[in-house]
Amino acid sequence: MTTVTPAPTPAAPAAASRTTEVGVAIVGSGFSGLGMAISLLRDGVDDFVILERAGDVGGTWRDNTYPGCACDVPSHLYSFSFEPNPRWTRTFSPQGEIWTYLRHCAEKYGVMPHIRFNNELRSARWDPRLQRWHVETSQGSYLAQVLVAATGALSDPSVPALPGLESFQGKVFHSARWDHSYDLQGKRVAVVGTGASAIQFVPRIQKLVDRMHVFQRTPAWIMPHPDRPLRNWERAVYRALPPLQLAMRAGIYWGRETLVIGFLRNRMALATRMAKRHLRAQVADPELRDRLTPSYTIGCKRILISDEFYPALQQPNVELITDGVREVRAHSVVSADGTERDVDTIIFGTGFQVTEMPIGTRICNAEGTPLAAVWQGSPQAYAGSAVAGFPNLFMMLGPNTGLGHTSQVVMIESQIAYVSGALRHMRNRGVAALDVRPDSQRAYNEELQQRLQGTVWNSGGCRSWYLDRNGRNSTLWPGSTWSFRTRTRRFRPEDYTQTAPIAR
């Protein structure tokens, strides 16, 4: 890695900050960013940096520290395939253990020296003259041949624009930015949202608060939670015999792969019966049970797992409100029916900016047009990784790489293999720039959208965060992870325009 200083010009005055030149700039140090860095090091490439906006690695598992935060994918499958973790304490890992695992991977594989902490991406623009990305961060400038956006879909919280929210005099925070310095003991709390995060933290804080008002826009289908502690002898066996843990992982993987059939064919009768049985077993009151029963097909929205959420809602200090929020006042929240409830705290469990990802406004092509403007509300990419008109940009967990049935880490590893293949092709063939062909990207996305028709995600009768503001499913992969891995196993240079280095 070298450092160059621009010569004084009107556009770059002598006082300009120094620019660091690198081969690859990776944005983000979650599973995707760390996995990409490990792959580069394994290929003998060390000319890269990871630009991390926070002060530690971990991505969403660093940021989400709310009470009860845990993964809803079995532990053995929620790890890199090359680095099984015999230290999991539960069959479904808590947040802290996943964060520790990611730190372990960064240290073990020598990634830490390449990370530039507290370095938030502010802008990136492709320079066709230099065949490089001009990258501006909060700590300086970089000139990178390749830019890898590994920010993930669950990185920026989504907070609804409730009328009057700015006038509220109490405490407000999102579950992904939990304020642990704030004491909830004895507080009157409004929880907005009943998604994957809320069903985990609501039971944990219910015991602390004086009163809790849970605002539910749409009920979720909830399954029983099969979590249990992993016994000491199990962990000892996995430490002594790693192949056994890999065999367990393989069994879980293939079991999960079979689940996608119901989603694809919109045949979810068995899952519906299981969820309804769970609801009947935990909620005796028929009126409350009716309010908690979704009207859409199970799987249309994310299926949740919990044994604690329904019981928490039935505690004397908890009220479920299904009318929605009409407005927020200085010390209260007013529901759609006009009822005003005094509260001290508002906690949002309203998810993330998935289809309107903020990084889309920060990455620009040679003309200065940001990704968001090109997408116009419907993100598209080729193999979820490359976007036409943005040479040498690769996205991790880009459009249509999300899942509804298994571990996202499996998709991440498939993308890492694909992008690594592209970078090897560039090195081996002396290619300076790769730009996916518009016709290749168009054909790929037309096929995706055709395959999504008839799936439970598109025809299940709900409005979910899988769909963008244009009503297009730009989030999910319409198939098994195995089919995605097969599709991305080999980098296909014929799908790209290849540019030779420009003589300087």
C-alpha positions in Angstrom: 0.0 0.0 0.0 1.4 3.3 -1.1 0.6 6.9 -0.4 0.5 9.6 -3.0 0.1 13.3 -2.7 -1.8 15.2 -5.5 0.1 18.0 -7.2 -1.3 21.5 -6.5 -4.0 22.3 -9.0 -7.2 24.4 -8.8 -9.2 21.2 -8.1 -6.7 19.9 -5.6 -5.0 22.7 -3.8 -1.6 22.3 -2.0 -3.4 22.1 1.3 -5.3 19.0 0.2 -5.1 16.0 2.5 -3.0 13.0 1.4 -4.6 10.2 -0.6 -3.9 6.6 0.1 -3.8 4.3 -2.9 -4.9 0.7 -2.5 -5.9 -2.2 -4.6 -9.1 -3.0 -2.9 -11.2 -0.9 -0.5 -13.8 -2.9 1.5 -16.5 -0.9 3.2 -17.8 -2.6 6.4 -16.4 -5.3 8.8 -19.3 -7.6 9.4 -19.5 -11.1 8.1 -19.2 -9.9 4.5 -16.3 -7.6 4.9 -14.3 -9.9 7.0 -15.0 -12.9 4.8 -13.9 -10.9 1.7 -10.7 -9.8 3.5 -9.9 -13.4 4.5 -10.4 -14.5 0.9 -8.0 -11.8 -0.3 -5.3 -12.9 2.2 -5.7 -16.5 1.2 -5.1 -15.5 -2.4 -1.9 -13.7 -1.4 -3.4 -10.2 -1.8 -2.6 -7.8 1.0 -3.0 -4.5 -0.8 -6.4 -3.7 0.7 -8.1 -1.8 3.5 -11.4 -2.2 5.4 -13.1 1.1 6.0 -15.2 0.7 9.2 -17.3 3.6 10.5 -17.3 2.3 14.0 -14.5 1.5 16.5 -14.8 -2.3 16.3 -15.6 -5.1 13.9 -18.9 -6.9 13.8 -21.5 -5.0 11.7 -25.0 -5.7 12.8 -23.8 -8.0 15.6 -21.8 -5.1 17.0 -24.6 -2.6 16.7 -27.6 -4.6 17.9 -27.1 -5.0 21.7 -30.7 -4.8 22.8 -31.8 -7.1 25.6 -32.4 -10.6 24.3 -30.7 -10.1 21.0 -29.9 -13.5 19.4 -29.8 -15.1 16.0 -32.9 -17.0 14.6 -30.7 -19.4 12.6 -29.1 -22.4 14.3 -25.6 -21.6 15.6 -23.7 -24.3 13.7 -25.0 -22.8 10.4 -24.4 -19.2 11.4 -20.6 -19.2 11.0 -18.1 -19.4 8.2 -17.8 -22.9 6.8 -14.0 -22.8 7.1 -14.2 -21.7 10.8 -16.6 -23.8 12.8 -17.1 -22.5 16.4 -17.2 -25.2 19.1 -17.7 -22.4 21.7 -21.3 -21.7 21.1 -23.2 -22.1 24.3 -26.7 -22.4 22.8 -28.3 -23.9 19.7 -29.2 -20.4 18.7 -26.4 -18.0 19.4 -26.8 -14.8 21.5 -25.5 -11.5 20.0 -22.5 -11.3 22.2 -21.2 -14.7 21.2 -21.5 -13.9 17.5 -19.7 -10.6 18.0 -16.9 -12.5 19.8 -16.8 -15.0 17.0 -16.3 -12.2 14.4 -13.5 -10.7 16.4 -11.9 -14.1 16.7 -12.0 -14.5 12.9 -10.5 -11.0 12.3 -7.6 -11.7 14.6 -7.0 -15.4 13.6 -6.8 -14.7 9.9 -4.7 -11.5 10.2 -7.4 -9.0 9.1 -7.0 -6.5 11.9 -4.0 -4.6 10.5 -6.0 -3.8 7.4 -8.9 -2.2 9.2 -9.3 1.5 9.4 -11.7 2.2 12.3 -13.8 5.3 12.7 -13.6 5.7 8.9 -17.1 6.3 7.6 -17.6 6.3 3.8 -18.9 9.7 2.7 -18.6 9.3 -1.1 -17.1 7.2 -3.8 -16.9 8.1 -7.5 -15.5 6.2 -10.4 -12.7 7.9 -12.4 -12.5 6.4 -15.9 -9.3 8.4 -16.6 -7.4 6.8 -13.7 -9.5 3.6 -13.7 -9.9 4.0 -10.0 -12.4 4.8 -7.3 -12.1 8.1 -5.5 -13.2 7.3 -2.0 -13.8 10.0 0.6 -14.1 9.0 4.3 -14.4 10.8 7.6 -10.7 10.2 8.1 -9.2 10.9 4.7 -9.2 9.9 1.0 -8.4 6.7 -0.9 -7.8 5.8 -4.5 -8.8 2.2 -5.0 -8.9 0.0 -8.1 -11.7 -2.0 -6.7 -14.5 -1.0 -4.3 -16.4 -3.7 -2.3 -19.5 -2.5 -0.5 -20.0 -4.9 2.4 -22.3 -2.7 4.5 -25.1 -5.3 4.5 -28.9 -4.7 4.5 -29.3 -4.5 8.3 -27.0 -1.6 9.0 -29.1 1.6 9.0 -32.2 1.7 11.3 -35.6 2.7 9.8 -37.5 5.1 12.0 -41.1 6.1 10.9 -41.8 9.7 10.4 -44.5 10.0 13.1 -46.2 13.3 13.3 -44.9 15.3 16.4 -42.0 12.9 17.2 -39.6 15.8 17.3 -41.7 17.4 20.1 -41.5 14.4 22.4 -39.7 15.3 25.7 -38.9 11.8 26.8 -36.3 9.3 25.7 -36.4 7.9 22.1 -34.2 5.3 20.6 -34.2 2.4 18.0 -33.5 -1.2 19.1 -30.4 -1.1 16.9 -29.1 1.8 18.8 -30.0 0.7 22.3 -29.1 3.2 25.1 -27.9 1.0 27.9 -27.2 4.1 30.0 -30.9 4.7 30.2 -32.7 3.0 33.1 -36.0 1.6 32.1 -36.9 0.6 35.7 -40.4 1.9 36.5 -40.8 3.8 33.1 -43.9 4.0 31.0 -42.8 2.7 27.6 -44.2 2.7 24.1 -42.8 0.1 21.8 -43.5 0.7 18.1 -43.2 -2.4 16.0 -43.6 -6.1 16.6 -41.0 -7.6 14.3 -37.9 -9.8 14.8 -36.2 -7.4 17.2 -39.3 -6.4 19.3 -40.3 -10.0 20.0 -36.9 -10.5 21.6 -36.6 -7.3 23.7 -40.2 -6.9 24.8 -40.2 -10.0 27.1 -36.8 -8.9 28.6 -37.9 -5.3 29.5 -41.5 -6.1 30.4 -40.3 -7.1 33.9 -38.6 -3.7 34.4 -41.1 -1.2 33.2 -44.1 0.2 35.0 -46.3 0.1 31.9 -45.7 -1.0 28.3 -47.8 -0.1 25.3 -47.0 -2.3 22.3 -48.0 -0.8 18.9 -48.6 -3.5 16.4 -49.2 -2.5 12.7 -49.4 -6.1 11.4 -49.2 -9.3 13.5 -46.5 -11.7 12.7 -46.6 -15.5 12.3 -44.6 -16.9 15.3 -43.3 -20.4 15.6 -42.1 -22.2 18.8 -38.4 -21.6 19.5 -36.2 -24.8 19.6 -33.4 -23.1 21.4 -31.6 -24.9 24.2 -28.2 -24.8 26.0 -25.4 -26.8 24.4 -24.1 -29.2 27.0 -20.5 -29.1 28.1 -19.8 -32.6 26.7 -21.2 -31.5 23.3 -18.9 -28.6 23.1 -16.0 -30.8 24.2 -16.7 -33.3 21.4 -16.9 -30.5 18.8 -13.5 -29.1 20.1 -11.9 -32.6 19.9 -13.5 -33.7 16.6 -14.3 -30.7 14.3 -15.6 -33.0 11.5 -18.5 -33.9 13.8 -19.6 -30.2 14.0 -19.2 -29.9 10.3 -21.5 -33.0 9.9 -24.0 -31.4 12.2 -23.8 -28.2 10.2 -24.4 -30.1 6.9 -27.5 -31.8 8.4 -28.9 -28.5 9.5 -28.1 -27.0 6.1 -29.9 -29.6 4.0 -32.8 -29.6 6.4 -33.2 -25.9 6.0 -32.8 -26.1 2.2 -35.9 -28.3 2.0 -38.0 -25.5 3.6 -37.6 -23.2 0.6 -40.0 -25.5 -1.4 -43.0 -24.3 0.5 -42.0 -20.6 0.0 -41.5 -21.0 -3.7 -44.7 -22.9 -4.4 -46.8 -20.9 -1.9 -47.7 -24.1 0.0 -47.5 -23.3 3.6 -50.3 -25.3 5.1 -48.2 -27.3 7.5 -46.3 -24.2 8.7 -49.6 -22.4 9.2 -51.0 -25.3 11.4 -47.8 -25.2 13.5 -48.0 -21.5 14.1 -51.7 -21.5 14.9 -51.2 -24.4 17.3 -48.4 -22.3 19.0 -50.7 -19.3 19.3 -53.6 -21.3 20.7 -51.3 -23.0 23.3 -49.9 -19.7 24.5 -52.9 -17.3 24.2 -56.1 -18.4 25.9 -58.1 -15.2 25.3 -59.9 -15.6 21.9 -60.1 -11.8 21.4 -56.4 -11.3 21.9 -55.6 -14.4 19.8 -57.7 -12.9 17.0 -55.7 -9.7 17.1 -52.5 -11.7 17.0 -53.5 -13.8 14.0 -52.2 -12.6 10.6 -54.5 -12.3 7.6 -51.7 -13.1 5.1 -50.1 -16.4 4.2 -47.3 -17.5 6.5 -43.9 -16.7 5.0 -45.1 -13.6 3.1 -43.4 -11.6 5.9 -40.4 -13.0 7.9 -41.4 -15.9 10.1 -40.4 -15.3 13.7 -39.6 -17.7 16.5 -40.3 -17.1 20.2 -41.7 -18.8 23.3 -41.7 -15.6 25.3 -43.4 -12.9 23.3 -47.0 -14.1 23.6 -46.7 -14.6 27.4 -45.2 -11.1 27.8 -48.1 -9.5 26.0 -50.5 -11.0 28.5 -48.8 -9.6 31.6 -50.9 -7.0 33.6 -48.5 -4.1 32.7 -48.6 -4.7 29.0 -51.2 -3.4 26.4 -51.3 -4.5 22.8 -52.5 -1.7 20.5 -53.5 -2.5 16.9 -54.8 0.9 15.8 -51.4 2.4 15.0 -49.8 5.7 16.0 -51.6 8.9 14.9 -49.2 11.3 16.5 -46.7 11.9 19.2 -47.0 14.7 21.8 -44.6 16.1 24.3 -45.3 13.4 26.9 -47.6 11.0 25.2 -48.5 8.9 22.2 -51.9 9.1 20.5 -53.2 6.0 18.7 -55.3 6.1 15.6 -58.6 5.9 17.6 -57.6 9.1 19.5 -56.6 7.5 22.8 -53.7 9.3 24.4 -51.3 7.4 26.5 -48.7 9.1 28.7 -45.2 7.6 28.2 -41.6 8.3 29.3 -39.9 6.4 26.5 -40.5 5.4 22.9 -38.5 2.4 21.6 -38.6 1.7 17.9 -38.4 -1.9 16.7 -39.1 -1.0 13.2 -36.3 -2.7 11.3 -33.8 -1.3 8.7 -33.5 0.6 5.5 -33.2 -2.5 3.3 -34.4 -1.4 -0.2 -33.5 2.3 0.4 -30.0 1.6 1.6 -28.2 4.8 2.4 -24.9 3.7 0.7 -26.8 4.0 -2.5 -26.6 7.8 -2.2 -22.9 7.8 -1.6 -21.5 5.6 -4.5 -21.5 7.4 -7.9 -20.6 6.4 -11.4 -18.3 8.4 -13.7 -21.0 11.0 -14.4 -21.6 11.6 -10.7 -25.0 9.7 -10.7 -25.5 7.8 -7.4 -26.7 4.2 -7.3 -29.9 5.3 -5.7 -30.7 7.6 -8.7 -29.9 4.8 -11.1 -32.1 2.3 -9.2 -35.0 4.7 -8.7 -36.4 2.8 -5.8 -35.8 -0.7 -7.2 -32.2 -2.0 -6.6 -30.9 -4.3 -9.3 -27.6 -6.0 -9.7 -26.0 -9.0 -11.6 -25.5 -12.0 -9.2 -26.4 -9.6 -6.4 -22.8 -8.3 -6.8 -22.2 -6.0 -9.8 -24.1 -3.0 -11.2 -23.9 -1.9 -14.9 -22.2 1.4 -15.2 -20.2 1.1 -12.0 -17.0 -0.6 -13.0 -15.0 -2.5 -10.4 -17.8 -2.1 -7.8 -18.8 -5.3 -6.1 -21.7 -5.5 -3.6 -21.9 -8.1 -0.8 -25.5 -9.0 0.0 -26.7 -6.8 -2.8 -30.1 -6.9 -4.4 -32.0 -10.2 -4.4 -29.6 -12.1 -2.2 -31.8 -12.2 0.9 -33.3 -15.4 2.3 -36.4 -16.4 4.1 -35.4 -19.9 5.1 -31.8 -20.3 6.1 -28.4 -18.7 7.0 -27.4 -15.5 5.2 -23.8 -16.5 5.8 -24.2 -19.2 3.1 -25.0 -16.6 0.6 -22.2 -14.4 1.7 -19.7 -17.2 1.1 -21.0 -17.8 -2.3 -20.6 -14.1 -3.2 -17.1 -14.0 -1.7 -16.2 -16.9 -4.0 -17.7 -15.1 -7.0 -16.0 -11.7 -6.3 -12.7 -13.5 -5.6 -13.0 -15.2 -9.0 -13.5 -11.8 -10.6 -10.5 -10.3 -8.9 -8.3 -13.3 -9.8 -9.4 -12.9 -13.4 -8.4 -9.2 -13.3 -4.9 -10.1 -11.9 -4.3 -13.0 -14.2 -5.4 -11.3 -17.4 -4.2 -7.8 -16.7 -7.7 -6.4 -16.7 -7.9 -2.9 -15.2 -11.7 -2.6 -15.1 -14.7 -4.9 -15.2 -18.2 -3.6 -15.9 -21.1 -6.0 -16.1 -22.9 -5.7 -19.4 -26.4 -4.0 -19.2 -28.0 -6.9 -21.3 -26.5 -9.5 -18.9 -27.8 -7.6 -15.9 -31.2 -7.1 -17.5 -31.7 -10.7 -18.5 -30.6 -11.9 -15.0 -33.1 -9.6 -13.3 -35.9 -10.5 -15.7 -35.4 -14.1 -14.8 -35.4 -13.4 -11.1 -38.6 -11.5 -11.2 -40.3 -14.2 -13.3 -39.2 -16.8 -10.7 -40.5 -14.7 -7.9 -44.0 -14.6 -9.3 -46.2 -17.1 -7.5 -43.9 -17.4 -4.5 -45.3 -16.7 -1.0 -43.2 -13.5 -0.8 -44.9 -12.0 -3.9 -48.4 -13.4 -3.6 -49.0 -14.1 0.1 -51.2 -11.1 0.6 -49.0 -8.8 2.6 -46.8 -5.8 2.3 -43.3 -6.6 3.6 -39.9 -5.1 3.7 -39.0 -7.6 0.9 -40.8 -5.3 -1.5 -39.4 -1.9 -2.5 -41.4 1.3 -2.9 -42.3 0.3 -6.5 -43.8 -3.0 -5.3 -40.9 -5.0 -6.7 -39.2 -7.8 -4.8 -35.7 -6.5 -4.8 -34.6 -8.3 -1.6 -35.0 -12.1 -1.9 -33.3 -14.8 -3.9 -36.0 -17.0 -5.5 -34.6 -20.4 -4.7 -32.2 -22.4 -2.6 -28.8 -21.3 -1.5 -27.4 -24.3 -3.4 -28.9 -22.9 -6.7 -27.3 -19.5 -5.9 -24.0 -21.1 -5.2 -24.2 -23.1 -8.5 -25.0 -19.9 -10.3 -22.1 -18.0 -8.9 -19.5 -20.8 -8.6 -17.7 -19.6 -11.8 -17.0 -16.0 -12.7 -18.1 -15.5 -16.3 -16.0 -12.8 -17.9 -18.2 -12.9 -21.0 -20.9 -11.2 -19.0 -18.6 -8.2 -18.5 -16.9 -5.5 -20.5 -13.2 -5.7 -19.9 -10.9 -2.7 -20.1 -7.1 -2.9 -20.4 -4.9 -0.6 -18.3 -4.5 2.9 -19.6 -0.9 4.0 -20.1 0.0 6.7 -17.6 
